[in-house]
Amino acid sequence: MKPLDGNAIVYCQDAFNTPNGKTAHGLVRYTSRYIVESVIDSNYSGQDSGMVLDNKKNNTPVLGSLEQALEYSKNKNVSHFVIGLAPDGGRLQEKDKDVIKKAIKYGLNIDCGLHDFLSDDPELVRLARENNIILRDVRKPPSRENLHFYAGRKIPCLKVAVLGTDSAIGKRTTAWLLVHALQKVGANTCMIGTGQTAWMQGAKYSVILDSIVNDFVTGEIEHQIWSAWESEKPDVIVIEGQGSLMNPAYPGGLEIIAAGQPDVIVLQHAPGRHEYDGFPGFKIHPLPRQIQAVEILSGKPVAAITINHENLEINKIDVICSTLETTLGVPCFDVLFNGADDLAGLLVGLTSGKDSR
C-alpha cells in the first residue's frame, strides 16, 4: 500500500512500551499515512517493536539513535521524522528538541502532535527554512472560520463509540481493530479519529478534539461523522473515544456521546489498573458504575466490554473475560490478544441505527 506521506522514522526515546509512547505504539501497529521504517528508543535498541509491544513480530526495529535509524534505512528514501511521544500535558523536553534539530539538518520533514508547537520555535523555524523542510504541528488549532457549529443532523447508519474507563487504555487501538474486522466481513466502515495519533495513522475523517475551542467541539465531531456519511454511505461508523467520563484530568466522552449520537457503546477497560492514569491515589471508579454512567448519559446500551490486558497474566485473559460477562451480563473481549472478529460479528447483528435519537 502506498503511504499518504512517505517513509518515516518514529521518535520515542524513553517512552516506548509506556503510556507516554502511545502515539508510537499506534503507528507501529497500523498507519496508512507512513511506512514506519524504525522506532528510536535506546532502551529497546535492537529489538522488534511488535515483539516489545504485543509479543508479535512486525519487522519494524527499535534502534538506539537517529544516526542508526538513518543508516538502517539509507536506501529507503525516508522523508519524515515523526514524534511518537505522548507525555502528560503534551510538552517537549529540550533533549528531544536537540534530536529534532538534527533530523531537520538531515533533511527530514517533522510531524509533531504535541502541545509545544515546533512552528512557534524561532530556531526550529529558521533551521526548517534553511533545509527546505516542513514542520507540521498536528495539534495546532484550525482557524475559526473553518470550524463548524453543531447542527443536529441525523445519520442513518450504525454508529459505535469506543469509550473507555480511563485515558491511555487502548480505545483507539480497539477502534482500528474493530474497523478492520468489520471491513473484513464486508461491512462498509468508516473510522472517526478524535486525536492526533488517529490522524497520523491516516484516519480520513478526523478531528483533534483537544485543539478545538470548546464551542465548536460538538460541531466538529458531527461534521466529521456527517462528512463520512455523505461521502461513503457506510454501514457502520466507529468513533474513537477520548479520556474517560470520570478521569480527573481527561474527562472525555461526553461530547462524543452528545454529538456522535452513538447507537451502541463499546467500553474499553483495564481490569489490572486500579488508579487513574498518571494520578496515584485516584482510584478508578468501579466498572458497573462506569457502565451505568455511560448508559444514563447516552440512553444506549454498552454492547460489549473490551479489555486491556496490562498487568494481567496472558493465560488468565479468557477467565477474566468470562467472569466479567457473568458478573455484568455484557459480552467481553480482548481484541488485541484475540482479534476483533467476534466483536465485529456481534455488532453486525445489531440494527442499522435508523431508530437512534
C-alpha positions as CSV (number, residue, x, y, z in Angstrom):
1,M,0.0,0.0,0.0
2,K,1.4,3.4,-1.0
3,P,1.5,5.6,2.1
4,L,-0.2,9.0,2.2
5,D,3.0,10.9,3.1
6,G,6.1,8.6,2.8
7,N,8.6,6.6,4.8
8,A,9.1,7.6,8.4
9,I,11.3,7.2,11.5
10,V,9.3,7.4,14.7
11,Y,11.0,9.1,17.7
12,C,10.0,7.7,21.1
13,Q,13.1,7.9,23.3
14,D,12.5,6.8,26.9
15,A,8.8,6.3,26.3
16,F,8.3,3.2,24.1
17,N,6.2,0.5,25.8
18,T,5.0,3.0,28.3
19,P,1.7,5.1,28.4
20,N,3.8,8.1,27.2
21,G,4.6,6.3,24.0
22,K,1.1,5.6,22.8
23,T,1.5,7.6,19.6
24,A,4.5,5.5,18.6
25,H,2.6,2.3,19.6
26,G,-0.3,3.3,17.3
27,L,2.0,4.0,14.4
28,V,3.9,0.7,14.5
29,R,0.6,-1.3,14.9
30,Y,-1.1,0.5,12.0
31,T,-0.8,3.6,9.8
32,S,-1.7,4.3,6.2
33,R,0.0,7.8,6.4
34,Y,3.6,6.5,6.6
35,I,5.6,3.4,6.1
36,V,7.3,3.2,9.5
37,E,10.9,2.2,9.0
38,S,12.0,2.2,12.6
39,V,11.4,3.5,16.1
40,I,14.1,5.3,18.2
41,D,14.4,4.3,21.8
42,S,17.8,3.2,23.1
43,N,16.1,1.3,26.0
44,Y,14.9,-1.3,23.4
45,S,17.7,-0.9,20.8
46,G,17.9,-4.0,18.5
47,Q,14.5,-5.4,19.4
48,D,11.5,-5.9,17.2
49,S,8.9,-3.2,18.1
50,G,6.0,-5.7,17.6
51,M,7.6,-8.2,20.0
52,V,8.1,-5.5,22.6
53,L,4.5,-4.3,22.5
54,D,2.4,-7.3,21.6
55,N,4.8,-10.3,21.5
56,K,4.1,-10.4,17.7
57,K,6.9,-9.8,15.3
58,N,6.3,-6.9,12.8
59,N,9.8,-6.5,11.4
60,T,10.0,-2.8,12.4
61,P,13.1,-2.5,14.6
62,V,13.7,-0.3,17.6
63,L,17.0,1.5,17.2
64,G,19.2,3.5,19.6
65,S,19.7,6.8,17.7
66,L,18.7,8.9,14.7
67,E,22.0,8.0,13.1
68,Q,21.3,4.3,13.5
69,A,17.8,4.7,12.1
70,L,19.1,6.7,9.0
71,E,21.8,4.1,8.4
72,Y,19.2,1.2,8.6
73,S,17.0,3.0,6.0
74,K,19.7,4.5,3.9
75,N,18.2,3.1,0.7
76,K,14.6,3.7,1.6
77,N,14.2,7.5,0.9
78,V,13.0,8.4,4.4
79,S,11.1,11.7,4.3
80,H,9.6,12.1,7.7
81,F,10.6,12.2,11.4
82,V,7.5,11.7,13.5
83,I,7.3,12.5,17.2
84,G,5.8,9.4,18.8
85,L,5.9,10.8,22.3
86,A,2.6,11.4,24.1
87,P,3.5,12.8,27.6
88,D,1.0,14.2,30.1
89,G,0.4,17.8,29.1
90,G,1.9,17.3,25.6
91,R,5.2,19.1,26.4
92,L,8.5,18.5,24.6
93,Q,11.8,18.3,26.5
94,E,15.0,20.1,25.4
95,K,16.8,16.8,24.8
96,D,14.1,15.9,22.3
97,K,14.4,19.2,20.6
98,D,18.1,18.6,20.1
99,V,17.2,15.4,18.2
100,I,14.6,17.2,16.1
101,K,17.3,19.8,15.2
102,K,19.5,17.0,13.9
103,A,16.6,15.5,11.9
104,I,15.9,18.8,10.3
105,K,19.6,19.1,9.3
106,Y,19.4,15.6,7.8
107,G,16.5,16.9,5.6
108,L,13.6,15.2,7.3
109,N,10.1,16.7,7.5
110,I,8.9,16.8,11.1
111,D,5.4,15.8,12.2
112,C,4.6,16.5,15.9
113,G,1.3,16.0,17.7
114,L,2.3,17.7,21.0
115,H,1.0,21.0,22.5
116,D,4.5,22.5,22.1
117,F,4.3,23.8,18.5
118,L,7.5,23.4,16.6
119,S,6.4,26.2,14.2
120,D,6.4,28.6,17.2
121,D,10.1,28.0,17.9
122,P,12.2,30.6,16.0
123,E,15.3,28.4,15.9
124,L,13.4,25.4,14.5
125,V,11.6,27.6,12.0
126,R,14.9,29.0,10.8
127,L,16.5,25.6,10.5
128,A,13.5,24.3,8.6
129,R,13.7,27.2,6.2
130,E,17.4,26.7,5.7
131,N,17.0,23.0,5.0
132,N,13.7,23.3,3.0
133,I,11.7,21.0,5.2
134,I,8.2,21.2,6.6
135,L,7.3,21.5,10.3
136,R,3.8,20.1,10.7
137,D,2.1,20.7,14.1
138,V,-0.8,18.3,14.0
139,R,-2.4,19.7,17.2
140,K,-2.3,23.3,16.1
141,P,-5.9,24.7,16.2
142,P,-7.6,25.3,12.9
143,S,-8.7,28.8,12.1
144,R,-12.1,29.9,13.4
145,E,-13.6,30.4,10.0
146,N,-13.1,26.7,9.2
147,L,-14.9,25.4,12.3
148,H,-18.4,24.1,12.4
149,F,-21.2,24.6,15.0
150,Y,-23.4,21.7,16.0
151,A,-26.4,21.4,13.6
152,G,-28.4,18.4,14.9
153,R,-28.0,16.2,11.8
154,K,-29.3,12.6,11.8
155,I,-27.0,10.0,10.3
156,P,-28.9,6.8,9.4
157,C,-26.3,4.1,9.9
158,L,-25.0,2.2,12.9
159,K,-22.7,4.4,15.0
160,V,-20.4,2.7,17.5
161,A,-18.5,4.8,20.1
162,V,-15.4,3.1,21.6
163,L,-15.2,4.8,25.0
164,G,-13.0,3.9,28.0
165,T,-12.8,3.8,31.8
166,D,-9.5,5.7,31.7
167,S,-7.1,7.6,29.4
168,A,-4.3,5.7,27.6
169,I,-6.3,2.5,27.9
170,G,-6.4,1.4,24.3
171,K,-9.6,2.9,22.9
172,R,-8.0,3.9,19.6
173,T,-6.3,0.6,19.0
174,T,-9.6,-1.2,19.7
175,A,-11.4,1.1,17.3
176,W,-9.0,0.4,14.5
177,L,-9.1,-3.4,15.1
178,L,-12.9,-3.2,15.1
179,V,-12.9,-1.2,11.8
180,H,-10.7,-3.7,10.1
181,A,-12.7,-6.7,11.4
182,L,-15.9,-5.1,10.1
183,Q,-14.4,-4.4,6.8
184,K,-13.2,-8.0,6.5
185,V,-16.8,-9.3,6.8
186,G,-18.0,-6.8,4.1
187,A,-19.4,-4.0,6.2
188,N,-18.5,-0.6,4.7
189,T,-17.0,1.0,7.8
190,C,-15.5,4.4,8.5
191,M,-13.4,5.5,11.4
192,I,-13.8,8.9,13.0
193,G,-10.5,9.8,14.6
194,T,-10.6,12.2,17.6
195,G,-6.9,12.6,18.5
196,Q,-3.6,13.4,16.8
197,T,-2.5,9.8,16.7
198,A,-5.5,8.6,14.7
199,W,-4.8,11.4,12.2
200,M,-1.2,10.3,12.0
201,Q,-2.5,6.8,11.4
202,G,-4.3,8.1,8.3
203,A,-7.9,8.3,9.6
204,K,-9.6,10.1,6.7
205,Y,-12.3,11.7,8.9
206,S,-10.6,13.2,11.9
207,V,-10.9,16.0,14.5
208,I,-8.3,16.6,17.1
209,L,-10.6,17.4,20.0
210,D,-8.1,19.0,22.4
211,S,-7.1,21.6,19.8
212,I,-10.6,22.9,19.3
213,V,-12.3,25.9,21.0
214,N,-15.0,24.4,23.3
215,D,-17.9,26.0,21.5
216,F,-17.1,24.0,18.3
217,V,-16.1,20.6,19.7
218,T,-19.5,19.0,19.2
219,G,-19.9,20.7,15.8
220,E,-16.6,19.3,14.6
221,I,-17.4,15.8,15.8
222,E,-20.8,16.0,14.0
223,H,-19.1,17.5,10.9
224,Q,-16.7,14.6,10.5
225,I,-19.4,12.0,11.0
226,W,-21.6,13.8,8.5
227,S,-18.8,14.0,6.0
228,A,-18.1,10.3,6.3
229,W,-21.8,9.6,5.7
230,E,-22.2,12.0,2.8
231,S,-19.0,10.7,1.0
232,E,-19.2,7.0,1.6
233,K,-22.6,6.0,2.9
234,P,-21.1,3.5,5.3
235,D,-22.9,0.7,7.1
236,V,-21.0,1.4,10.3
237,I,-19.2,4.4,11.7
238,V,-16.8,3.7,14.5
239,I,-16.0,6.8,16.7
240,E,-12.7,6.8,18.7
241,G,-13.2,7.9,22.3
242,Q,-11.0,10.3,24.3
243,G,-10.1,10.1,28.0
244,S,-13.0,8.8,30.2
245,L,-16.1,10.2,31.8
246,M,-14.6,10.1,35.3
247,N,-10.9,10.7,34.8
248,P,-10.0,13.8,36.8
249,A,-7.6,15.2,34.2
250,Y,-9.1,13.9,31.0
251,P,-12.9,13.8,31.4
252,G,-13.6,13.0,27.8
253,G,-16.5,11.1,26.3
254,L,-19.5,13.4,26.9
255,E,-19.0,15.4,23.8
256,I,-18.7,12.2,21.7
257,I,-21.9,10.9,23.3
258,A,-23.8,14.2,22.8
259,A,-22.6,15.0,19.2
260,G,-21.9,11.5,17.9
261,Q,-25.3,10.1,19.0
262,P,-23.9,6.6,19.1
263,D,-26.4,3.7,18.8
264,V,-24.2,1.4,20.9
265,I,-21.1,1.8,23.1
266,V,-18.1,-0.4,23.3
267,L,-16.3,0.3,26.7
268,Q,-12.6,-0.3,27.0
269,H,-11.4,-1.3,30.5
270,A,-8.1,-2.5,32.1
271,P,-9.0,-4.9,35.0
272,G,-5.4,-4.8,36.2
273,R,-5.4,-1.0,36.5
274,H,-6.7,0.4,39.8
275,E,-5.8,4.1,39.7
276,Y,-6.4,6.7,37.0
277,D,-3.6,7.0,34.6
278,G,-0.9,9.4,36.0
279,F,-2.8,10.1,39.3
280,P,-1.8,7.8,42.1
281,G,-4.4,7.8,44.8
282,F,-7.2,8.5,42.5
283,K,-9.0,5.1,42.3
284,I,-10.7,4.2,39.1
285,H,-14.5,4.1,39.6
286,P,-15.9,0.6,39.6
287,L,-16.8,-0.8,36.2
288,P,-20.5,-1.3,36.9
289,R,-20.8,2.4,37.9
290,Q,-18.9,3.5,34.7
291,I,-21.3,1.4,32.6
292,Q,-24.3,2.9,34.4
293,A,-22.9,6.5,33.8
294,V,-22.4,5.8,30.1
295,E,-25.8,4.3,29.6
296,I,-27.6,7.1,31.5
297,L,-25.8,9.8,29.5
298,S,-26.2,8.1,26.1
299,G,-29.5,6.4,26.6
300,K,-28.0,3.5,24.7
301,P,-26.5,0.2,25.8
302,V,-23.0,-0.8,26.4
303,A,-22.9,-3.6,23.9
304,A,-19.5,-5.0,24.9
305,I,-16.6,-4.6,27.2
306,T,-13.1,-4.8,25.6
307,I,-10.2,-5.3,27.9
308,N,-6.7,-4.0,28.0
309,H,-4.6,-6.9,29.4
310,E,-1.8,-4.8,31.1
311,N,-0.7,-6.3,34.4
312,L,-2.7,-9.5,33.7
313,E,-1.3,-13.0,33.1
314,I,-2.0,-13.9,29.5
315,N,-3.2,-17.4,30.4
316,K,-5.9,-15.8,32.6
317,I,-7.4,-13.5,29.9
318,D,-10.2,-15.8,28.9
319,V,-11.2,-16.5,32.6
320,I,-11.3,-12.7,33.3
321,C,-13.5,-12.1,30.3
322,S,-15.8,-14.9,31.3
323,T,-16.1,-13.6,34.8
324,L,-16.9,-10.1,33.6
325,E,-19.5,-11.5,31.3
326,T,-21.2,-13.4,34.1
327,T,-21.0,-10.6,36.6
328,L,-22.1,-7.8,34.2
329,G,-24.2,-9.6,31.7
330,V,-22.3,-8.0,28.9
331,P,-20.1,-9.7,26.3
332,C,-16.3,-9.2,26.9
333,F,-13.4,-9.4,24.5
334,D,-9.6,-8.9,24.4
335,V,-9.3,-7.8,20.8
336,L,-5.6,-7.0,21.0
337,F,-4.9,-10.6,22.1
338,N,-7.7,-12.5,20.3
339,G,-8.6,-10.2,17.4
340,A,-11.9,-8.3,16.9
341,D,-13.8,-10.8,14.7
342,D,-16.2,-11.9,17.4
343,L,-16.9,-8.3,18.4
344,A,-17.5,-7.4,14.8
345,G,-19.9,-10.3,14.4
346,L,-21.8,-9.1,17.5
347,L,-22.2,-5.6,16.1
348,V,-23.1,-6.7,12.6
349,G,-26.1,-8.4,14.1
350,L,-27.4,-5.2,15.5
351,T,-30.0,-2.9,13.8
352,S,-28.9,-0.2,11.4
353,G,-29.4,2.5,13.9
354,K,-32.2,4.2,12.0
355,D,-34.2,4.5,15.2
356,S,-31.4,6.3,17.0
357,R,-32.2,9.5,18.8
